[in-house]
Amino acid sequence: MKIGVIGLCSFTMDFVSRAVEAGHQVLLSSTRENSQFKDIAKTSGKNVKLVSKYEAAKASILILFIPREDVRLFLTDLPDMNEKVLIHSSNPIFSLECLEPNAKASSEIIASLLPEAHVVRVLNIVNPEVLSMINQKQNGNEIFYTGLNKQAKNKAKTFFKSLNLAGVDFEELYQLPMHSCFMN
């Protein structure tokens, strides 16, 4: 499967290394000039290719880590995103303007710019109490996600499994009998 990655952080780099190990082809695109991308592409072998954002966006699944103030710039005029699964992680914030009251969340901005795509939001910080509710033997491979489209979430969960990650849907967590921990 082809996986597009736009943006560099430890989170996306973990996805890249896991995807290469699982045999996926990774199309890597930088949001800023970054020599680390070239180094990663060279050391990761033939399954990682440095490409434009347009090429990366053509992949089956697109993983995004874009500075919040650059979301509009990087997501305009992409190729057909109809039914595309976008795995969106937290955005770095380089400008305080993004933190103004009533500012839209980056996932809302992404959904408004690409309404035909399906955003699956990945969260990688979860309270240990929540982890203990779902799995008595945590191995550190849990990844938490949420989204509005069930098919997109299933596709993301299958992708996570191919990367040896245990995908946990927040919707399923909320249905657990002890869901009151989310209310505190």
Backbone as CSV, one residue per row, in Angstrom:
resi,resn,N_x,N_y,N_z,CA_x,CA_y,CA_z,C_x,C_y,C_z
1,MET,0.835,-1.166,0.000,0.000,0.000,0.000,0.890,1.244,0.000
2,LYS,0.471,2.279,-0.701,1.192,3.551,-0.690,0.662,4.427,0.433
3,ILE,1.607,4.946,1.226,1.283,5.821,2.348,1.946,7.165,2.083
4,GLY,1.167,8.233,2.105,1.713,9.578,1.968,1.926,10.182,3.337
5,VAL,3.028,10.886,3.507,3.321,11.568,4.768,3.713,12.998,4.424
6,ILE,2.961,13.950,4.981,3.305,15.359,4.810,3.633,15.907,6.187
7,GLY,4.896,16.212,6.416,5.344,16.781,7.683,6.226,15.825,8.458
8,LEU,7.172,16.383,9.198,8.158,15.594,9.934,8.061,15.869,11.422
9,CYS,7.936,14.814,12.188,8.008,14.868,13.651,8.302,13.447,14.119
10,SER,8.514,13.264,15.391,8.804,11.918,15.884,7.620,10.983,15.627
11,PHE,6.406,11.518,15.696,5.203,10.727,15.451,5.165,10.211,14.011
12,THR,5.356,11.106,13.040,5.309,10.666,11.639,6.506,9.787,11.311
13,MET,7.640,10.048,11.931,8.820,9.224,11.656,8.622,7.806,12.178
14,ASP,7.912,7.659,13.283,7.587,6.319,13.773,6.706,5.605,12.749
15,PHE,5.732,6.319,12.191,4.879,5.734,11.149,5.716,5.326,9.937
16,VAL,6.647,6.178,9.529,7.486,5.877,8.362,8.281,4.601,8.595
17,SER,8.960,4.505,9.732,9.789,3.315,9.964,8.933,2.058,10.082
18,ARG,7.792,2.156,10.730,6.903,0.994,10.847,6.332,0.604,9.478
19,ALA,5.966,1.600,8.674,5.408,1.321,7.347,6.435,0.640,6.448
20,VAL,7.664,1.109,6.486,8.731,0.492,5.684,8.941,-0.945,6.138
21,GLU,8.989,-1.152,7.446,9.171,-2.500,7.991,8.032,-3.430,7.574
22,ALA,6.819,-2.872,7.462,5.649,-3.672,7.074,5.550,-3.865,5.560
23,GLY,6.457,-3.241,4.800,6.469,-3.423,3.359,5.661,-2.410,2.566
24,HIS,5.175,-1.365,3.219,4.442,-0.310,2.517,5.427,0.614,1.797
25,GLN,4.962,1.240,0.732,5.748,2.276,0.071,5.354,3.608,0.689
26,VAL,6.348,4.411,1.087,6.092,5.677,1.755,6.521,6.826,0.844
27,LEU,5.572,7.737,0.624,5.825,8.944,-0.162,5.928,10.094,0.824
28,LEU,7.125,10.615,0.988,7.439,11.575,2.037,7.542,12.977,1.467
29,SER,6.830,13.931,2.086,6.858,15.316,1.642,7.056,16.237,2.836
30,SER,7.881,17.238,2.668,8.190,18.176,3.744,7.365,19.448,3.607
31,THR,6.929,19.979,4.749,6.217,21.257,4.748,7.196,22.419,4.834
32,ARG,8.386,22.148,5.237,9.449,23.157,5.335,10.729,22.528,4.795
33,GLU,11.640,23.356,4.368,12.910,22.828,3.860,13.600,22.101,5.003
34,ASN,13.875,20.817,4.834,14.413,20.033,5.916,15.326,18.951,5.359
35,SER,16.596,19.025,5.694,17.554,18.039,5.188,17.335,16.655,5.794
36,GLN,16.641,16.584,6.933,16.379,15.280,7.547,15.562,14.380,6.623
37,PHE,14.672,14.966,5.825,13.874,14.171,4.898,14.773,13.450,3.902
38,LYS,15.747,14.158,3.377,16.663,13.539,2.417,17.436,12.402,3.067
39,ASP,17.885,12.622,4.308,18.621,11.579,5.030,17.738,10.364,5.290
40,ILE,16.515,10.613,5.669,15.577,9.517,5.950,15.296,8.727,4.683
41,ALA,15.069,9.445,3.589,14.786,8.776,2.317,15.977,7.908,1.895
42,LYS,17.186,8.408,2.097,18.381,7.645,1.722,18.565,6.406,2.588
43,THR,18.381,6.550,3.902,18.654,5.444,4.823,17.514,4.435,4.917
44,SER,16.316,4.805,4.473,15.170,3.904,4.600,15.031,2.942,3.436
45,GLY,15.821,3.115,2.413,15.786,2.182,1.293,14.796,2.565,0.216
46,LYS,14.554,1.600,-0.661,13.762,1.869,-1.858,12.280,2.111,-1.577
47,ASN,11.788,1.755,-0.377,10.369,1.943,-0.078,10.017,3.347,0.387
48,VAL,11.001,4.232,0.498,10.733,5.614,0.876,11.213,6.516,-0.250
49,LYS,10.311,7.377,-0.675,10.611,8.272,-1.782,10.250,9.693,-1.379
50,LEU,11.163,10.635,-1.604,10.922,12.045,-1.345,10.139,12.625,-2.526
51,VAL,8.941,13.169,-2.257,8.056,13.631,-3.326,7.433,14.980,-2.963
52,SER,6.685,15.550,-3.901,5.932,16.776,-3.640,4.688,16.442,-2.820
53,LYS,4.056,17.470,-2.268,2.822,17.239,-1.508,1.732,16.660,-2.407
54,TYR,1.756,16.999,-3.681,0.753,16.501,-4.626,0.904,14.995,-4.835
55,GLU,2.142,14.528,-4.944,2.393,13.083,-5.087,2.023,12.345,-3.808
56,ALA,2.420,12.908,-2.656,2.108,12.269,-1.374,0.598,12.144,-1.190
57,ALA,-0.142,13.150,-1.625,-1.602,13.171,-1.452,-2.308,12.124,-2.310
58,LYS,-1.633,11.562,-3.281,-2.232,10.535,-4.136,-2.213,9.146,-3.490
59,ALA,-1.516,9.004,-2.371,-1.397,7.711,-1.692,-2.750,7.268,-1.133
60,SER,-2.855,5.983,-0.813,-4.094,5.430,-0.256,-4.465,6.070,1.080
61,ILE,-3.470,6.272,1.911,-3.651,6.906,3.219,-2.658,8.051,3.294
62,LEU,-3.106,9.189,3.831,-2.244,10.359,3.962,-2.128,10.728,5.433
63,ILE,-0.888,10.791,5.929,-0.617,11.161,7.314,-0.135,12.602,7.318
64,LEU,-0.784,13.453,8.137,-0.488,14.881,8.145,0.100,15.338,9.470
65,PHE,1.168,16.103,9.398,1.724,16.837,10.535,2.190,18.168,9.970
66,ILE,1.267,19.117,9.945,1.503,20.403,9.297,1.414,21.497,10.353
67,PRO,2.366,22.455,10.357,2.230,23.574,11.287,0.844,24.200,11.132
68,ARG,0.197,24.470,12.238,-1.185,24.905,12.224,-1.415,26.110,11.310
69,GLU,-0.520,27.075,11.356,-0.706,28.269,10.528,-0.466,28.001,9.039
70,ASP,0.068,26.832,8.704,0.319,26.483,7.301,-0.711,25.518,6.718
71,VAL,-1.700,25.112,7.519,-2.670,24.122,7.059,-3.336,24.565,5.763
72,ARG,-3.840,25.790,5.714,-4.518,26.280,4.502,-3.573,26.283,3.304
73,LEU,-2.359,26.730,3.512,-1.369,26.803,2.432,-1.072,25.415,1.849
74,PHE,-0.869,24.422,2.719,-0.458,23.101,2.238,-1.592,22.231,1.743
75,LEU,-2.821,22.541,2.127,-3.920,21.668,1.734,-4.782,22.224,0.609
76,THR,-4.463,23.404,0.132,-5.218,23.921,-1.005,-4.679,23.299,-2.283
77,ASP,-5.511,23.194,-3.251,-5.216,22.671,-4.598,-4.513,21.310,-4.630
78,LEU,-4.918,20.409,-3.734,-4.414,19.035,-3.790,-5.216,18.259,-4.841
79,PRO,-4.698,17.119,-5.280,-5.454,16.299,-6.238,-6.736,15.776,-5.592
80,ASP,-7.537,15.058,-6.337,-8.819,14.534,-5.864,-8.653,13.818,-4.523
81,MET,-9.347,14.304,-3.516,-9.261,13.730,-2.166,-10.542,12.977,-1.802
82,ASN,-11.368,12.675,-2.785,-12.630,11.997,-2.553,-12.409,10.648,-1.865
83,GLU,-13.032,10.476,-0.707,-12.972,9.241,0.081,-11.574,8.922,0.624
84,LYS,-10.642,9.850,0.536,-9.278,9.652,1.044,-9.304,9.636,2.573
85,VAL,-8.490,8.773,3.170,-8.345,8.732,4.621,-7.136,9.578,5.002
86,LEU,-7.391,10.617,5.804,-6.332,11.502,6.287,-6.122,11.223,7.769
87,ILE,-4.956,10.753,8.121,-4.624,10.536,9.525,-3.922,11.807,9.990
88,HIS,-4.575,12.481,10.914,-4.120,13.802,11.346,-3.658,13.750,12.789
89,SER,-2.408,14.143,13.016,-1.880,14.206,14.376,-1.874,15.656,14.832
90,SER,-1.452,15.896,16.034,-1.387,17.255,16.557,-0.507,18.118,15.673
91,ASN,-0.867,19.380,15.608,-0.100,20.324,14.807,0.873,21.098,15.680
92,PRO,2.070,21.347,15.170,2.943,22.270,15.897,2.379,23.684,15.729
93,ILE,2.569,24.512,16.729,2.073,25.889,16.670,3.273,26.823,16.737
94,PHE,3.456,27.621,15.685,4.568,28.564,15.623,4.111,30.005,15.786
95,SER,2.808,30.233,15.851,2.263,31.582,15.935,1.160,31.618,16.984
96,LEU,1.165,32.655,17.817,0.144,32.774,18.857,-1.228,33.111,18.293
97,GLU,-1.302,33.554,17.050,-2.589,33.867,16.434,-3.503,32.643,16.416
98,CYS,-2.928,31.478,16.356,-3.715,30.239,16.319,-4.437,29.981,17.627
99,LEU,-4.001,30.629,18.689,-4.567,30.368,20.007,-5.623,31.395,20.413
100,GLU,-6.012,32.248,19.490,-7.029,33.258,19.792,-8.343,32.589,20.167
101,PRO,-9.129,33.244,21.033,-10.445,32.688,21.371,-11.283,32.495,20.104
102,ASN,-12.055,31.460,20.078,-12.943,31.133,18.951,-12.207,30.694,17.686
103,ALA,-10.890,30.465,17.782,-10.151,29.962,16.620,-10.580,28.524,16.366
104,LYS,-10.720,28.165,15.103,-11.107,26.792,14.757,-9.961,25.830,15.060
105,ALA,-10.328,24.619,15.431,-9.338,23.563,15.616,-8.778,23.193,14.251
106,SER,-7.543,22.757,14.211,-6.921,22.427,12.922,-7.676,21.316,12.202
107,SER,-8.226,20.356,12.947,-8.987,19.291,12.280,-10.256,19.849,11.638
108,GLU,-10.848,20.894,12.217,-12.007,21.551,11.601,-11.596,22.262,10.315
109,ILE,-10.442,22.887,10.343,-9.942,23.578,9.153,-9.667,22.566,8.049
110,ILE,-9.018,21.465,8.400,-8.715,20.417,7.416,-10.006,19.880,6.811
111,ALA,-10.991,19.587,7.650,-12.271,19.057,7.151,-12.976,20.065,6.248
112,SER,-12.863,21.351,6.545,-13.513,22.354,5.691,-12.783,22.523,4.361
113,LEU,-11.468,22.368,4.358,-10.685,22.499,3.122,-10.812,21.266,2.232
114,LEU,-10.979,20.095,2.852,-11.046,18.829,2.124,-12.316,18.075,2.528
115,PRO,-13.499,18.620,2.225,-14.750,18.015,2.703,-15.030,16.624,2.142
116,GLU,-14.426,16.284,1.016,-14.661,14.963,0.426,-13.764,13.881,1.024
117,ALA,-12.795,14.287,1.846,-11.898,13.339,2.508,-12.437,13.013,3.900
118,HIS,-11.877,11.977,4.515,-12.296,11.558,5.855,-11.121,11.715,6.810
119,VAL,-11.287,12.608,7.784,-10.223,12.878,8.747,-10.349,11.908,9.920
120,VAL,-9.251,11.204,10.200,-9.145,10.349,11.379,-8.103,11.015,12.263
121,ARG,-8.541,11.493,13.407,-7.668,12.229,14.324,-6.973,11.231,15.229
122,VAL,-5.645,11.303,15.298,-4.853,10.408,16.133,-4.392,11.188,17.358
123,LEU,-4.578,10.561,18.491,-4.185,11.167,19.765,-3.173,10.240,20.403
124,ASN,-2.044,10.768,20.782,-1.020,9.878,21.325,-0.701,10.132,22.792
125,ILE,-1.570,10.899,23.470,-1.396,11.102,24.901,-2.710,10.725,25.572
126,VAL,-2.662,9.671,26.363,-3.874,9.183,27.019,-3.536,8.857,28.470
127,ASN,-4.444,9.179,29.361,-4.294,8.924,30.780,-4.087,7.426,31.037
128,PRO,-3.123,7.049,31.882,-2.884,5.626,32.177,-4.115,4.884,32.696
129,GLU,-5.035,5.570,33.402,-6.262,4.922,33.871,-7.086,4.400,32.702
130,VAL,-7.118,5.165,31.631,-7.869,4.760,30.441,-7.213,3.530,29.834
131,LEU,-5.897,3.531,29.758,-5.179,2.365,29.222,-5.503,1.110,30.021
132,SER,-5.536,1.229,31.333,-5.792,0.046,32.156,-7.210,-0.480,31.961
133,MET,-8.156,0.377,31.559,-9.528,-0.054,31.316,-9.639,-0.939,30.084
134,ILE,-8.794,-0.705,29.088,-8.948,-1.423,27.829,-8.035,-2.613,27.686
135,ASN,-6.937,-2.620,28.424,-5.953,-3.669,28.190,-5.077,-3.815,29.421
136,GLN,-5.157,-4.948,30.065,-4.366,-5.170,31.269,-2.876,-5.335,30.950
137,LYS,-2.547,-5.732,29.727,-1.140,-5.922,29.349,-0.770,-4.883,28.285
138,GLN,-0.554,-3.647,28.717,-0.166,-2.620,27.763,1.266,-2.860,27.311
139,ASN,1.476,-2.731,26.027,2.828,-2.923,25.518,3.389,-1.658,24.882
140,GLY,2.674,-0.551,25.019,3.157,0.705,24.465,2.841,0.874,22.992
141,ASN,2.128,-0.068,22.408,1.805,0.013,20.984,0.382,0.481,20.734
142,GLU,-0.285,1.008,21.758,-1.638,1.495,21.574,-1.604,2.847,20.859
143,ILE,-2.545,3.034,19.949,-2.713,4.323,19.299,-4.204,4.635,19.306
144,PHE,-4.536,5.818,19.754,-5.918,6.209,19.939,-6.348,7.124,18.803
145,TYR,-7.570,6.904,18.329,-8.044,7.688,17.193,-9.545,7.930,17.298
146,THR,-10.008,8.891,16.525,-11.423,9.195,16.451,-11.717,9.762,15.065
147,GLY,-12.956,9.703,14.674,-13.360,10.225,13.371,-14.850,10.054,13.183
148,LEU,-15.371,10.650,12.138,-16.808,10.602,11.886,-17.217,9.490,10.929
149,ASN,-16.293,9.002,10.108,-16.625,8.019,9.091,-16.145,6.632,9.529
150,LYS,-17.092,5.716,9.718,-16.769,4.369,10.216,-15.839,3.609,9.265
151,GLN,-16.072,3.706,7.945,-15.213,3.005,6.985,-13.785,3.548,7.041
152,ALA,-13.646,4.858,7.169,-12.304,5.451,7.255,-11.606,4.995,8.526
153,LYS,-12.350,4.938,9.631,-11.754,4.472,10.887,-11.347,3.008,10.780
154,ASN,-12.154,2.194,10.113,-11.791,0.780,9.929,-10.538,0.642,9.071
155,LYS,-10.445,1.459,8.019,-9.263,1.425,7.166,-8.027,1.854,7.961
156,ALA,-8.178,2.896,8.787,-7.069,3.356,9.626,-6.673,2.262,10.616
157,LYS,-7.657,1.597,11.230,-7.361,0.544,12.205,-6.603,-0.614,11.543
158,THR,-7.003,-0.988,10.336,-6.306,-2.040,9.599,-4.872,-1.609,9.292
159,PHE,-4.704,-0.358,8.896,-3.372,0.181,8.634,-2.536,0.149,9.909
160,PHE,-3.100,0.598,11.034,-2.371,0.574,12.301,-1.924,-0.850,12.641
161,LYS,-2.827,-1.803,12.435,-2.496,-3.207,12.730,-1.316,-3.675,11.871
162,SER,-1.265,-3.249,10.601,-0.143,-3.631,9.735,1.173,-3.061,10.250
163,LEU,1.089,-1.992,11.057,2.277,-1.359,11.632,2.587,-1.889,13.030
164,ASN,1.874,-2.951,13.432,2.027,-3.525,14.764,1.614,-2.531,15.855
165,LEU,0.565,-1.775,15.578,-0.019,-0.853,16.543,-1.435,-1.323,16.869
166,ALA,-1.811,-1.215,18.115,-3.163,-1.584,18.537,-4.041,-0.340,18.465
167,GLY,-4.835,-0.237,17.419,-5.715,0.915,17.251,-6.890,0.840,18.211
168,VAL,-7.124,1.932,18.927,-8.224,2.014,19.877,-9.082,3.214,19.491
169,ASP,-10.329,2.943,19.113,-11.274,3.978,18.711,-11.901,4.588,19.964
170,PHE,-11.820,5.917,20.103,-12.407,6.570,21.270,-13.903,6.326,21.371
171,GLU,-14.579,6.147,20.252,-16.017,5.855,20.282,-16.276,4.545,21.025
172,GLU,-15.437,3.544,20.782,-15.574,2.261,21.474,-15.233,2.396,22.953
173,LEU,-14.228,3.213,23.277,-13.857,3.438,24.671,-15.004,4.068,25.441
174,TYR,-15.672,5.009,24.816,-16.749,5.722,25.482,-17.898,4.780,25.829
175,GLN,-18.044,3.715,25.081,-19.127,2.772,25.316,-18.821,1.784,26.442
176,LEU,-17.590,1.811,26.967,-17.254,0.933,28.087,-18.055,1.345,29.316
177,PRO,-18.372,0.410,30.206,-19.175,0.725,31.392,-18.565,1.814,32.271
178,MET,-17.249,1.933,32.277,-16.608,2.902,33.150,-16.252,4.192,32.407
179,HIS,-17.057,4.589,31.431,-16.733,5.755,30.618,-16.758,7.060,31.403
180,SER,-17.183,7.040,32.655,-17.255,8.271,33.433,-15.881,8.923,33.616
181,CYS,-14.802,8.168,33.419,-13.467,8.760,33.554,-13.228,9.845,32.511
182,PHE,-14.009,9.833,31.415,-13.849,10.862,30.400,-14.543,12.154,30.802
183,MET,-15.418,12.087,31.780,-16.192,13.248,32.170,-15.471,14.101,33.198
184,ASN,-14.436,13.579,33.837,-13.737,14.320,34.893,-12.742,15.302,34.346
